[in-house]
């Protein structure tokens, strides 16, 4: 399993890193759009769609987003959209996590399917526009999510006692979540110390004032956990362990990007308020 994970990760990096660092946005936008197509296919399967319908939905989502891109949508100011998506993620977190696994299947199927697809599309738009803001900004957002996840894992392993959401994700603990937040704060502090006047998310938040910066980082760290829990809840409702087997050793695309889905649009929301 470890060998598979390493090989898959290296192959993904070999494809994504050149596109990420390429001066023009097109290669990165195109490659990440393929991830959205795959994620949409997985989401359709998790919500009861058959094989053909899931493929059609994934391809249709890709086509719609490509048309939006070709129509100049990526260059537009999407501030109202980020505010809407931010509110939706907060409401979703409260509603879904309060109702639990059993409550998910009680939601109308149309709402579950298309609501998730809409949020994935918004995450892709936020990802590409974050890259347009600057490479340093996008990397700072990605590293926030990865730091929160890594620090939470090791903190939970070392100190975890009180379960965060045992019915949804038994492995997560409050101690792990707090460790993730501490890791994010340390990352932000080091980044500001090294590059305090740069284009990173941390520098932009710090420019708004220390209190707002700290509260924003707490909020983003918490929402990264929410993204993970929401996907775990949906998978439990569907009775599967992974969203798919597209990425050997890692599961599916949604298993890798779940925490990013809320954080990317919320980060864009915070810098455009």
C-alpha positions as CSV (number, residue, x, y, z in Angstrom):
1,X,0.0,0.0,0.0
2,X,2.8,2.4,0.9
3,X,4.6,1.7,-2.4
4,X,1.4,2.4,-4.3
5,X,0.8,5.6,-2.5
6,X,4.3,6.8,-3.2
7,X,4.2,5.9,-6.9
8,X,0.8,7.6,-7.4
9,X,1.9,10.7,-5.5
10,X,5.1,11.0,-7.6
11,X,3.2,10.6,-10.9
12,X,0.7,13.2,-9.8
13,X,3.5,15.6,-8.9
14,X,5.3,15.0,-12.1
15,X,2.2,16.1,-14.0
16,X,0.9,18.9,-11.7
17,X,4.1,20.7,-10.7
18,X,5.1,21.8,-14.2
19,X,1.6,23.1,-14.8
20,X,1.5,24.8,-11.5
21,X,4.8,26.7,-12.1
22,X,4.1,27.4,-15.8
23,X,3.9,31.1,-16.5
24,X,0.5,30.8,-18.2
25,X,-2.6,29.7,-16.4
26,X,-3.9,27.4,-19.1
27,X,-2.1,24.1,-18.4
28,X,-2.9,24.3,-14.7
29,X,-6.6,25.2,-15.3
30,X,-6.9,22.4,-17.8
31,X,-5.3,19.7,-15.6
32,X,-7.3,20.7,-12.5
33,X,-10.5,20.8,-14.6
34,X,-9.9,17.1,-15.3
35,X,-9.8,16.5,-11.6
36,X,-13.2,18.2,-11.3
37,X,-14.5,15.9,-14.0
38,X,-13.3,12.9,-12.0
39,X,-14.6,14.3,-8.8
40,X,-18.0,14.9,-10.3
41,X,-18.1,11.4,-11.6
42,X,-17.3,10.1,-8.1
43,X,-19.9,12.4,-6.5
44,X,-22.6,11.1,-8.9
45,X,-21.7,7.5,-8.0
46,X,-21.8,8.3,-4.3
47,X,-25.3,9.7,-4.7
48,X,-26.8,6.7,-6.4
49,X,-26.3,7.4,-10.1
50,X,-25.6,4.5,-12.4
51,X,-22.3,4.1,-14.4
52,X,-23.5,5.8,-17.6
53,X,-25.3,8.6,-15.8
54,X,-22.2,9.2,-13.6
55,X,-20.0,9.4,-16.7
56,X,-22.4,11.8,-18.4
57,X,-22.6,14.0,-15.3
58,X,-18.8,14.2,-15.0
59,X,-18.3,15.0,-18.7
60,X,-21.2,17.5,-18.6
61,X,-19.6,19.3,-15.6
62,X,-16.3,19.5,-17.5
63,X,-18.0,20.8,-20.5
64,X,-19.9,23.5,-18.6
65,X,-16.9,24.7,-16.8
66,X,-14.8,24.7,-20.0
67,X,-17.5,26.9,-21.6
68,X,-17.4,29.3,-18.6
69,X,-13.6,29.4,-19.0
70,X,-13.7,30.1,-22.7
71,X,-16.3,32.7,-22.2
72,X,-14.0,34.7,-20.0
73,X,-15.5,33.7,-16.7
74,X,-12.1,33.1,-15.0
75,X,-11.2,36.8,-15.4
76,X,-14.4,38.0,-13.8
77,X,-14.7,39.3,-10.2
78,X,-16.5,36.5,-8.4
79,X,-16.7,38.2,-5.0
80,X,-20.5,37.7,-4.7
81,X,-20.1,34.0,-5.5
82,X,-17.4,33.6,-2.7
83,X,-19.7,35.2,-0.2
84,X,-22.6,32.9,-1.3
85,X,-20.4,29.8,-1.2
86,X,-18.9,30.7,2.2
87,X,-22.4,31.0,3.7
88,X,-23.5,27.7,2.1
89,X,-20.5,25.8,3.5
90,X,-21.2,27.2,7.0
91,X,-24.9,26.2,6.8
92,X,-24.0,22.8,5.3
93,X,-21.5,22.1,8.1
94,X,-24.2,22.9,10.7
95,X,-27.0,21.0,9.0
96,X,-25.1,17.9,7.8
97,X,-23.0,17.3,10.9
98,X,-26.0,17.9,13.2
99,X,-28.2,15.4,11.3
100,X,-25.5,12.8,10.9
101,X,-25.1,9.9,8.5
102,X,-28.8,8.9,8.6
103,X,-29.9,12.4,7.9
104,X,-28.0,12.7,4.6
105,X,-30.2,10.1,2.7
106,X,-33.3,12.0,3.9
107,X,-32.3,15.0,1.8
108,X,-33.8,15.3,-1.7
109,X,-31.6,13.4,-4.2
110,X,-31.6,16.3,-6.6
111,X,-30.4,18.7,-3.9
112,X,-27.7,16.3,-2.8
113,X,-26.3,15.7,-6.3
114,X,-26.4,19.1,-7.8
115,X,-25.6,21.0,-4.6
116,X,-22.3,19.0,-4.3
117,X,-21.5,19.5,-8.0
118,X,-22.1,23.3,-7.6
119,X,-19.7,23.4,-4.6
120,X,-17.0,21.4,-6.6
121,X,-17.3,23.8,-9.5
122,X,-16.9,26.7,-7.2
123,X,-13.8,25.1,-5.7
124,X,-12.2,24.8,-9.1
125,X,-13.0,28.4,-9.9
126,X,-11.4,29.4,-6.6
127,X,-8.4,27.2,-7.2
128,X,-7.7,28.8,-10.6
129,X,-8.3,32.3,-9.5
130,X,-6.1,31.8,-6.5
131,X,-3.3,30.8,-9.0
132,X,-4.1,34.0,-10.9
133,X,-3.7,36.0,-7.7
134,X,-0.2,34.5,-7.4
135,X,1.7,31.3,-7.0
136,X,2.7,32.2,-3.5
137,X,-0.9,32.9,-2.6
138,X,-2.1,29.5,-3.9
139,X,0.8,27.6,-2.2
140,X,0.0,29.3,1.1
141,X,-3.6,28.1,0.9
142,X,-2.7,24.6,-0.1
143,X,0.0,24.3,2.6
144,X,-2.6,25.5,5.2
145,X,-4.8,22.6,4.4
146,X,-1.9,20.1,4.3
147,X,-0.4,21.4,7.5
148,X,-3.8,21.1,9.3
149,X,-4.2,17.6,8.1
150,X,-0.6,16.4,8.9
151,X,-0.5,18.1,12.3
152,X,-4.0,16.8,13.2
153,X,-2.9,13.2,12.2
154,X,0.2,13.2,14.4
155,X,-1.5,15.2,17.2
156,X,-4.4,12.8,17.2
157,X,-2.1,9.8,17.3
158,X,-0.1,11.2,20.2
159,X,-2.7,12.9,22.3
160,X,-6.1,11.9,20.9
161,X,-8.6,11.0,23.6
162,X,-11.9,12.8,22.9
163,X,-13.6,11.8,19.7
164,X,-14.6,14.7,17.4
165,X,-17.4,13.0,15.4
166,X,-17.3,9.3,16.3
167,X,-20.3,8.4,14.1
168,X,-18.8,10.0,11.1
169,X,-15.0,9.6,11.4
170,X,-14.0,7.6,14.5
171,X,-10.3,8.4,13.9
172,X,-10.7,12.1,14.4
173,X,-10.3,13.7,17.9
174,X,-10.5,17.1,19.4
175,X,-6.9,16.9,20.3
176,X,-6.0,16.2,16.7
177,X,-8.1,19.2,15.5
178,X,-6.4,21.5,18.0
179,X,-3.0,20.1,16.9
180,X,-3.9,21.0,13.3
181,X,-4.8,24.5,14.3
182,X,-1.5,24.9,16.2
183,X,0.4,23.6,13.1
184,X,-1.4,26.2,10.9
185,X,-0.6,29.0,13.3
186,X,3.1,28.0,13.4
187,X,3.1,27.8,9.6
188,X,1.6,31.3,9.3
189,X,4.0,32.7,11.8
190,X,7.1,31.3,10.0
191,X,5.8,32.4,6.6
192,X,5.2,35.9,7.9
193,X,8.6,36.0,9.5
194,X,10.3,34.9,6.2
195,X,8.1,36.8,3.7
196,X,5.9,39.2,5.7
197,X,5.3,41.6,2.7
198,X,4.7,38.9,0.1
199,X,1.5,37.8,-1.7
200,X,0.6,34.9,0.6
201,X,-2.7,34.4,2.3
202,X,-1.1,35.0,5.6
203,X,0.4,38.4,4.6
204,X,-3.0,39.5,3.1
205,X,-4.8,38.5,6.3
206,X,-2.2,40.1,8.5
207,X,-2.7,43.3,6.6
208,X,-6.3,43.4,7.9
209,X,-5.1,43.3,11.5
210,X,-3.7,40.6,13.9
211,X,-7.1,39.8,15.5
212,X,-8.9,39.3,12.2
213,X,-5.9,37.3,10.8
214,X,-6.0,34.9,13.8
215,X,-9.8,34.5,13.6
216,X,-9.6,33.8,9.9
217,X,-6.9,31.1,10.3
218,X,-9.0,29.5,13.0
219,X,-12.0,29.6,10.7
220,X,-10.1,28.1,7.7
221,X,-8.6,25.4,9.8
222,X,-12.0,24.4,11.2
223,X,-13.5,24.4,7.7
224,X,-10.8,22.1,6.4
225,X,-11.9,19.6,9.1
226,X,-15.5,20.2,8.0
227,X,-14.7,19.3,4.4
228,X,-13.1,16.1,5.5
229,X,-16.0,15.2,7.7
230,X,-18.7,16.0,5.1
231,X,-17.0,13.6,2.6
232,X,-16.7,10.9,5.3
233,X,-20.4,11.3,6.1
234,X,-21.4,11.0,2.4
235,X,-19.2,7.9,2.0
236,X,-20.6,6.3,5.1
237,X,-24.1,6.9,3.8
238,X,-23.2,5.3,0.5
239,X,-21.5,2.4,2.3
240,X,-18.1,2.8,0.8
241,X,-14.6,3.4,2.1
242,X,-13.2,5.5,-0.7
243,X,-14.8,7.8,-3.2
244,X,-13.3,5.6,-6.0
245,X,-10.1,3.7,-6.9
246,X,-8.8,6.2,-9.4
247,X,-5.7,7.0,-7.4
248,X,-4.1,3.6,-6.3
249,X,-3.1,3.8,-2.7
250,X,-5.0,7.0,-2.1
251,X,-8.6,6.2,-3.0
252,X,-10.4,8.7,-5.2
253,X,-10.0,12.4,-6.2
254,X,-12.5,13.5,-3.6
255,X,-10.6,11.6,-0.9
256,X,-7.6,13.9,-1.7
257,X,-9.3,17.2,-2.1
258,X,-12.2,17.1,0.4
259,X,-10.6,19.5,2.8
260,X,-9.7,21.9,0.0
261,X,-13.3,22.2,-1.3
262,X,-14.5,24.6,1.4
263,X,-11.1,26.3,2.1
264,X,-10.3,27.5,-1.4
265,X,-13.5,29.6,-1.9
266,X,-13.4,30.7,1.7
267,X,-9.8,31.9,1.3
268,X,-10.9,33.9,-1.8
269,X,-13.8,35.3,0.1
270,X,-11.6,36.5,2.9
271,X,-9.2,38.4,0.6
272,X,-12.0,40.0,-1.4
273,X,-14.2,41.3,1.5
